[in-house]
């Protein structure tokens, strides 16, 4: 089986030991990654810190050109990376799977390359000139999750590079191989040390914790659970790091009484089951008006029962396995609890290995575990409601606030309801459709800061005001 190496200071680097990466579809070994510790992390940070001196002095045009070259390089290797994502993450090649992820990665890389934060003149008169400059921070530490290993890595790294920062990235131990290869590819067109990668199994050594407390890392960008995000924030406090935290969500979808169940069924399904539900901004709970509750349930079940689930390398598969045993066990626990409280309309029984069929449960309410907890898997609870004031209260009854959606044939009414939801992004008649020109981030416990567009780019900079 292939032995993968990290890239530090432009060179391939191994470690004293390795760890095995498994294919969640069949449990077979995909490859082995270096099991790194403090020594390798320090080397990566030192390389990034040294490279920052020359990288940050590049002109804006030169940085833009370099990032565009990175985007082109990623696109040229899209097929290779897509297959590697499927092998280690489990999502299908087809549909909204690994090829779709790579398409998103290329699109975000290209769009971000074209962004800029020009000098802003705050005052220019007889009393003097005041200028606002955006300056790079230094070494950026990126900690990425296992659900979209390449696309989220691009979300983290490209804005850092575009603003003149250098990077040390640590992928999830469940999906490190595609990131190791991505950084190797990027180093073909970037100066040595600008992008470095470290990997570990999180058992022998806590690389993420060491990064968030490292004195030479100026910023941490982290995508993952709320609990881990809190630990990152605590660990980063002593060194006053800048933080962008995109944390868990328990997104609510609200179907108003005037919706057409047949027309919205497909959108509801993919809003909830994109990437097998393993998406931060997926719909995690669906509130449906009493008058059309049963019709929406029927339409959603009718659509969902025809979605092929299987090994991601099979072109017919549209959904794959749950990525890891820990997440599988959580989904199974929540479904078991829901069976005693509501009615399973579809699925509900685990398949072989880590496969779990699309599962839809009705008859639940706020206070039930499947409604209150983020399942992060292929399960959707449907909750009946009676009036708009009630459903707004129920939707907002969560410590999370990443995304939400409102479904209606009356856009004006939908916009009014949407404006009252406590979440960073809200969609009308769709869910989770993020895009690179729109800021994305959570409120409440779902995170700090935003990603994407000029607002996200600015988070990788310090402000310096020059008085002339």
Secondary structure, DSSP 8 states (H G I E B T S, - for coil): --B--EEETTEEE--S-EEEEE-TTT--EEEEEE---HHHHHHHHHHHHHHHHHHTTS-HHHHHHHHHHHHHHHHHTHHHHHHHHHHHH---SSSSSHHHHHHHHHHHHHHHHT-----EEEEEETTEEEEEEEEE-SEEEEE--SSSHHHHHHHHHHHHHHTT-EEEEE--TTS-HHHHHHHHHHTTTS-TTSEEEE---SSS--HHHHHHH-TT--EEEEES-HHHHHHHHHHHGGGT-EEEEE----EEEEE-TT--HHHHHHHHHHHHHGGGG--TTSEEEEEEEGGGHHHHHHHHHHHHTT--B--TTSTT-SB---S-HHHHHHHHHHHHHHHTTSEEEE--SB-STT-B--EEEES--TTSHHHHS---SSEEEEEEESSHHHHHHHHH-SS--SEEEEE-S-HHHHHHHHTTS-SSEEEESS-----TTS-B--SGGGEES-BSHHHHHHTTEEEEEEE-
